[in-house]
Amino acid sequence: MLSDKVKLLSIEGNSEVHTDRTKIESNIKQESDLNADNEIWEAVNNLWKNVYLGDKLITRQKFKKLIEYSQNMKKKNSKLIKLLLQIGKEMKNYDKNNEKFWQTSKVGNMMYPPINIEDASPIPWNNTKLLKLNLDKSTSLTQRYPDVTSLSVNEGVVNSIEQNPDISNCSLITSLININRFKHEYYPKIEKFSDAPSNRYHLNLCFNGCINRLISVDTDHIPYNKKTHKQLSLYSNNIKDKIVELAYLQIHGGTYKSSGSNVAMDTYLLTGLLPEIGSTKKYSFEKLKQFFEANLCIMALGTGDDSSKLRSPLLKNHDYSILGFDSKKRELSIQDPLNSKSTLTISEDELENKFSQIYINWDTNKLFNSETKFTFYYDTEIFNKFESNFDKPIFSIQNKSASANETVWVLLETHLTPNHFTEVHYAYLQPVPDKMTDPLFMPIDSASNIGLQLIKINIPKGKNKKFICYSNISKWFTIHCFSVENNIELKMLDTADIYKSTEFLTYTDQMNKNYGHPQYFTNPTFQLCVQSKIDKEIMITLQFLSKLNDLKLNFQLFDKDDLYLSKPILFDQYYYIQHYEKHNVPLETNHNYLLICTCSSNETILNKFKLIGYCSKDKNNTKDLELNKNILLQRIDRKFGELPYRKEFTFQFPSSPTLEHDYNHGHIQYQISNIDKEIKSNALFIRLTPMNKCIGDRGVDLNLKISVKIYDSETFEILHDESGYYYKGIIINDFKFTINHSPIISIEMNELTKQHIFPMKIYLGSRKDILVNMKGVKK
């Protein structure tokens, strides 16, 4: 179809119609071919993504259609055929790790898939508008670079790289200086994939768990000043250095207003070399020189924020590349990324006292033969809900070799997010403490606040080391384990194998009765039993937690047969804020205990709580972690004796007396009958208790004289008789009656006075459903 312009020219009879028509039709054909090609490549990109993130059946159908299309093309497209073959191979050899890497490909609005450059289609994965870096409305940069041009090299800069002072990325430039010393050994893969409508390149960089994150950059929209002929770009005669900078800035928020980083992070991003950050006193001069000359790593230095410690021309918060060591003079040669012509010499003393950090990036290919990875999402709503180690993910690193010890280097890598370089975040791995209730502390000198923590450990043959992970922000992480032999197993442990826990949600005023309160048993109650093949004494640690950080907590432990809760095990009257713990409580296996939780609050606040049981050792101090799998910890309701049918009634003694002298006596009756008349027998649990503490005239607790008789309603035969002084009430457990009886529960209270008006409550639990008839109050 001709464009509107072609049609218009032909109507006017212009002599140049034929020439213009030919040119325009040629352009239209090229544009049409380009659009058709783009549709195919977009289909290939979608197919790549669907292999790991889409429906498997639909993916196979799309794959089959693209194969058929490639076979029917008049002119075979070798690139398309190659990519389809690679995708087919990926579908056949499905990799669970790759699934995680595809899931973590998004950083804000940008998609960075884990695809090698040679397997990438010749179109960007992201909207082309997003490939152009912005100036973030920076007035100064806009004034200095008002124009736009294509990226070009700096002819006057030979075999060197220099930072543009208008971009805060000295760490990147230092990294590039170091990488270029090794020629092509560590340089990122770069490939041009388009020269129309713009010059665009693919790169592979290392972040979010893998070394082949695909990034696309556009090099035709670079801020520029026509008068000064300066571009907003680093200075180099190698276009690849400038392309890398564009990719780096894209990842750092898509802006030229970079917030800065450090050499270890940036070298890892460009090369995948394992980052280590530490104090300049961490290693001796000799050891650093040994590392450097063995070509096992790349090294740089960083200054702190105190300029008074520095001599000119050293700058604060600045990174410097290490060029060499002089053993005789005990000096180092370093290069300032802002001045490629300036090489500085510093002494061993200046190294230790004027610089804050040493950056080392290790070549793991030269040090190790094997890498194991594990990618996971740290959700603070789950792992930080309560301040407890038990909530955190725990990892096991096991040396499965039966004959050799293994040195393992472990990297905790935080995945990038849009705010990664500006938000305050820290994450770290820490060995599981001997006492799981001990608080976690950020490891010293671990660089836990930059998203890359390196740990070096030795694991004896057949043994394992366990680590807890903590993060203050919800993020994806990848743990990398590097070892010489392929015998390291890395896995996240199932918490059910480590401890037993239960969470519950309740209002604080529904669990604020202290141990002396007659309604104490209505607080959240849990049955605890450590099941075992043999009966033995074990030591258990119990932890009670609140999500509210200012709530005081307590719990008491009882034998389950202690109906009146009169004999707490290791009684403790104190309350502790947010955490309440009991360590190494001696218990018998296969025996049932009760655990009753309390908080100190009169407010009505809906709050989450967590209860944890952890059994680490038996009484002989022998580890028996298998017991944790068999801890029973479940919430129960003891108000009704755990019987299925439940009724409760509230009454008051005395009740509306007519004469003053009648206050000294109260009497109430409940008649019980089975609803199902065919039931031959039934059993009751009866709990009679004051609603509140009974306080006497002198402000002291009163023991109430209570008499409970149960008799047959027809024969008046006494079936049960119990009386005495009780300040918490009375319990009758497992009272059985047959079809021949219709029992009446008669309750009397004596020695009452006019000032003593006591609200009471009766809880009735039964095996079978019952009908309860209140017979009335007598005086």
MOJOCOR-V20732 format. One record per residue. RES is the residue in one small letter. NEAR is the number of other ideal C-beta (glycine too) atoms within 12 Angstrom. Layout:
res->RES near->NEAR
res->RES near->NEAR
//
This chain:
res->m near->11
res->l near->19
res->s near->20
res->d near->12
res->k near->20
res->v near->25
res->k near->17
res->l near->16
res->l near->23
res->s near->20
res->i near->12
res->e near->13
res->g near->10
res->n near->16
res->s near->11
res->e near->16
res->v near->21
res->h near->15
res->t near->14
res->d near->23
res->r near->22
res->t near->16
res->k near->18
res->i near->25
res->e near->23
res->s near->16
res->n near->19
res->i near->21
res->k near->17
res->q near->16
res->e near->18
res->s near->16
res->d near->17
res->l near->20
res->n near->16
res->a near->17
res->d near->25
res->n near->22
res->e near->18
res->i near->28
res->w near->28
res->e near->21
res->a near->28
res->v near->39
res->n near->32
res->n near->27
res->l near->38
res->w near->38
res->k near->32
res->n near->27
res->v near->37
res->y near->29
res->l near->25
res->g near->20
res->d near->13
res->k near->16
res->l near->12
res->i near->17
res->t near->26
res->r near->20
res->q near->16
res->k near->29
res->f near->32
res->k near->19
res->k near->20
res->l near->34
res->i near->24
res->e near->13
res->y near->23
res->s near->28
res->q near->15
res->n near->13
res->m near->19
res->k near->8
res->k near->12
res->k near->14
res->n near->24
res->s near->12
res->k near->25
res->l near->28
res->i near->21
res->k near->21
res->l near->34
res->l near->35
res->l near->21
res->q near->25
res->i near->36
res->g near->25
res->k near->16
res->e near->28
res->m near->26
res->k near->13
res->n near->13
res->y near->17
res->d near->19
res->k near->14
res->n near->25
res->n near->28
res->e near->23
res->k near->26
res->f near->35
res->w near->34
res->q near->25
res->t near->33
res->s near->35
res->k near->23
res->v near->31
res->g near->21
res->n near->17
res->m near->31
res->m near->29
res->y near->38
res->p near->41
res->p near->40
res->i near->38
res->n near->24
res->i near->27
res->e near->19
res->d near->31
res->a near->38
res->s near->38
res->p near->31
res->i near->32
res->p near->34
res->w near->36
res->n near->29
res->n near->15
res->t near->19
res->k near->15
res->l near->25
res->l near->37
res->k near->28
res->l near->36
res->n near->21
res->l near->27
res->d near->19
res->k near->12
res->s near->21
res->t near->12
res->s near->17
res->l near->27
res->t near->21
res->q near->17
res->r near->24
res->y near->30
res->p near->19
res->d near->20
res->v near->22
res->t near->21
res->s near->23
res->l near->36
res->s near->23
res->v near->22
res->n near->25
res->e near->12
res->g near->15
res->v near->23
res->v near->15
res->n near->17
res->s near->30
res->i near->40
res->e near->36
res->q near->37
res->n near->34
res->p near->22
res->d near->27
res->i near->38
res->s near->30
res->n near->45
res->c near->38
res->s near->45
res->l near->47
res->i near->46
res->t near->45
res->s near->47
res->l near->45
res->i near->42
res->n near->41
res->i near->35
res->n near->34
res->r near->28
res->f near->23
res->k near->12
res->h near->14
res->e near->18
res->y near->32
res->y near->27
res->p near->42
res->k near->31
res->i near->31
res->e near->26
res->k near->24
res->f near->30
res->s near->27
res->d near->15
res->a near->17
res->p near->17
res->s near->25
res->n near->25
res->r near->34
res->y near->36
res->h near->36
res->l near->42
res->n near->33
res->l near->43
res->c near->42
res->f near->45
res->n near->39
res->g near->39
res->c near->34
res->i near->33
res->n near->29
res->r near->40
res->l near->44
res->i near->49
res->s near->43
res->v near->45
res->d near->34
res->t near->36
res->d near->25
res->h near->30
res->i near->35
res->p near->36
res->y near->24
res->n near->21
res->k near->14
res->k near->11
res->t near->15
res->h near->14
res->k near->25
res->q near->34
res->l near->39
res->s near->42
res->l near->45
res->y near->34
res->s near->34
res->n near->21
res->n near->31
res->i near->26
res->k near->30
res->d near->40
res->k near->38
res->i near->40
res->v near->42
res->e near->48
res->l near->45
res->a near->43
res->y near->43
res->l near->40
res->q near->39
res->i near->42
res->h near->39
res->g near->31
res->g near->31
res->t near->30
res->y near->36
res->k near->27
res->s near->35
res->s near->23
res->g near->29
res->s near->40
res->n near->41
res->v near->50
res->a near->41
res->m near->46
res->d near->49
res->t near->47
res->y near->46
res->l near->47
res->l near->46
res->t near->37
res->g near->36
res->l near->42
res->l near->39
res->p near->46
res->e near->41
res->i near->39
res->g near->29
res->s near->22
res->t near->35
res->k near->20
res->k near->26
res->y near->25
res->s near->17
res->f near->29
res->e near->14
res->k near->21
res->l near->34
res->k near->26
res->q near->18
res->f near->28
res->f near->32
res->e near->17
res->a near->18
res->n near->21
res->l near->24
res->c near->39
res->i near->41
res->m near->50
res->a near->48
res->l near->45
res->g near->42
res->t near->38
res->g near->23
res->d near->14
res->d near->15
res->s near->16
res->s near->11
res->k near->18
res->l near->25
res->r near->19
res->s near->11
res->p near->19
res->l near->32
res->l near->30
res->k near->21
res->n near->23
res->h near->38
res->d near->45
res->y near->47
res->s near->45
res->i near->40
res->l near->29
res->g near->22
res->f near->29
res->d near->21
res->s near->16
res->k near->9
res->k near->15
res->r near->20
res->e near->23
res->l near->35
res->s near->24
res->i near->40
res->q near->38
res->d near->33
res->p near->43
res->l near->31
res->n near->26
res->s near->30
res->k near->16
res->s near->21
res->t near->21
res->l near->33
res->t near->23
res->i near->34
res->s near->21
res->e near->26
res->d near->16
res->e near->24
res->l near->37
res->e near->24
res->n near->20
res->k near->32
res->f near->41
res->s near->31
res->q near->36
res->i near->40
res->y near->47
res->i near->41
res->n near->44
res->w near->33
res->d near->28
res->t near->32
res->n near->20
res->k near->21
res->l near->26
res->f near->27
res->n near->16
res->s near->26
res->e near->30
res->t near->32
res->k near->31
res->f near->34
res->t near->33
res->f near->34
res->y near->25
res->y near->34
res->d near->19
res->t near->22
res->e near->14
res->i near->19
res->f near->31
res->n near->26
res->k near->26
res->f near->31
res->e near->25
res->s near->36
res->n near->38
res->f near->40
res->d near->33
res->k near->38
res->p near->35
res->i near->34
res->f near->40
res->s near->32
res->i near->39
res->q near->27
res->n near->32
res->k near->26
res->s near->24
res->a near->13
res->s near->12
res->a near->20
res->n near->21
res->e near->36
res->t near->25
res->v near->39
res->w near->33
res->v near->44
res->l near->43
res->l near->45
res->e near->43
res->t near->44
res->h near->38
res->l near->41
res->t near->28
res->p near->20
res->n near->19
res->h near->31
res->f near->35
res->t near->17
res->e near->21
res->v near->15
res->h near->28
res->y near->27
res->a near->42
res->y near->37
res->l near->43
res->q near->32
res->p near->26
res->v near->31
res->p near->20
res->d near->16
res->k near->19
res->m near->34
res->t near->31
res->d near->20
res->p near->18
res->l near->32
res->f near->16
res->m near->20
res->p near->23
res->i near->13
res->d near->22
res->s near->30
res->a near->37
res->s near->29
res->n near->25
res->i near->36
res->g near->42
res->l near->46
res->q near->40
res->l near->40
res->i near->33
res->k near->27
res->i near->29
res->n near->19
res->i near->34
res->p near->19
res->k near->18
res->g near->16
res->k near->23
res->n near->29
res->k near->30
res->k near->31
res->f near->36
res->i near->35
res->c near->41
res->y near->37
res->s near->38
res->n near->23
res->i near->26
res->s near->23
res->k near->35
res->w near->34
res->f near->40
res->t near->40
res->i near->42
res->h near->39
res->c near->43
res->f near->35
res->s near->33
res->v near->24
res->e near->25
res->n near->18
res->n near->27
res->i near->39
res->e near->27
res->l near->36
res->k near->23
res->m near->27
res->l near->29
res->d near->15
res->t near->29
res->a near->19
res->d near->21
res->i near->33
res->y near->37
res->k near->35
res->s near->30
res->t near->32
res->e near->27
res->f near->27
res->l near->19
res->t near->28
res->y near->22
res->t near->30
res->d near->20
res->q near->24
res->m near->40
res->n near->30
res->k near->33
res->n near->29
res->y near->31
res->g near->22
res->h near->25
res->p near->35
res->q near->33
res->y near->35
res->f near->36
res->t near->30
res->n near->37
res->p near->40
res->t near->35
res->f near->38
res->q near->30
res->l near->43
res->c near->30
res->v near->40
res->q near->27
res->s near->24
res->k near->12
res->i near->15
res->d near->15
res->k near->23
res->e near->25
res->i near->38
res->m near->30
res->i near->43
res->t near->36
res->l near->45
res->q near->39
res->f near->44
res->l near->37
res->s near->41
res->k near->28
res->l near->27
res->n near->16
res->d near->18
res->l near->34
res->k near->27
res->l near->41
res->n near->35
res->f near->46
res->q near->40
res->l near->36
res->f near->32
res->d near->23
res->k near->27
res->d near->16
res->d near->21
res->l near->26
res->y near->26
res->l near->37
res->s near->20
res->k near->18
res->p near->27
res->i near->27
res->l near->22
res->f near->19
res->d near->23
res->q near->17
res->y near->18
res->y near->25
res->y near->24
res->i near->20
res->q near->28
res->h near->32
res->y near->36
res->e near->33
res->k near->34
res->h near->22
res->n near->23
res->v near->33
res->p near->24
res->l near->38
res->e near->25
res->t near->29
res->n near->21
res->h near->26
res->n near->26
res->y near->39
res->l near->37
res->l near->44
res->i near->42
res->c near->46
res->t near->41
res->c near->38
res->s near->28
res->s near->27
res->n near->16
res->e near->16
res->t near->13
res->i near->22
res->l near->18
res->n near->32
res->k near->26
res->f near->39
res->k near->37
res->l near->41
res->i near->38
res->g near->45
res->y near->40
res->c near->42
res->s near->31
res->k near->25
res->d near->26
res->k near->19
res->n near->12
res->n near->13
res->t near->16
res->k near->15
res->d near->27
res->l near->25
res->e near->21
res->l near->35
res->n near->33
res->k near->22
res->n near->26
res->i near->40
res->l near->29
res->l near->36
res->q near->23
res->r near->25
res->i near->26
res->d near->25
res->r near->36
res->k near->31
res->f near->30
res->g near->28
res->e near->28
res->l near->28
res->p near->17
res->y near->27
res->r near->25
res->k near->29
res->e near->25
res->f near->27
res->t near->21
res->f near->30
res->q near->24
res->f near->39
res->p near->33
res->s near->26
res->s near->16
res->p near->22
res->t near->11
res->l near->12
res->e near->13
res->h near->13
res->d near->20
res->y near->24
res->n near->22
res->h near->25
res->g near->35
res->h near->29
res->i near->33
res->q near->27
res->y near->35
res->q near->26
res->i near->39
res->s near->27
res->n near->28
res->i near->16
res->d near->17
res->k near->15
res->e near->10
res->i near->23
res->k near->16
res->s near->19
res->n near->34
res->a near->29
res->l near->40
res->f near->32
res->i near->44
res->r near->42
res->l near->40
res->t near->40
res->p near->36
res->m near->26
res->n near->25
res->k near->26
res->c near->36
res->i near->20
res->g near->18
res->d near->11
res->r near->8
res->g near->10
res->v near->11
res->d near->19
res->l near->27
res->n near->22
res->l near->35
res->k near->25
res->i near->39
res->s near->28
res->v near->38
res->k near->28
res->i near->33
res->y near->24
res->d near->23
res->s near->23
res->e near->14
res->t near->13
res->f near->15
res->e near->18
res->i near->17
res->l near->29
res->h near->27
res->d near->18
res->e near->25
res->s near->20
res->g near->20
res->y near->19
res->y near->29
res->y near->27
res->k near->35
res->g near->39
res->i near->37
res->i near->34
res->i near->33
res->n near->24
res->d near->20
res->f near->32
res->k near->22
res->f near->34
res->t near->17
res->i near->17
res->n near->18
res->h near->29
res->s near->29
res->p near->41
res->i near->32
res->i near->43
res->s near->36
res->i near->43
res->e near->30
res->m near->41
res->n near->22
res->e near->22
res->l near->31
res->t near->23
res->k near->14
res->q near->17
res->h near->26
res->i near->23
res->f near->36
res->p near->22
res->m near->39
res->k near->31
res->i near->39
res->y near->37
res->l near->36
res->g near->33
res->s near->34
res->r near->26
res->k near->26
res->d near->22
res->i near->34
res->l near->21
res->v near->29
res->n near->18
res->m near->23
res->k near->22
res->g near->18
res->v near->25
res->k near->20
res->k near->22
//
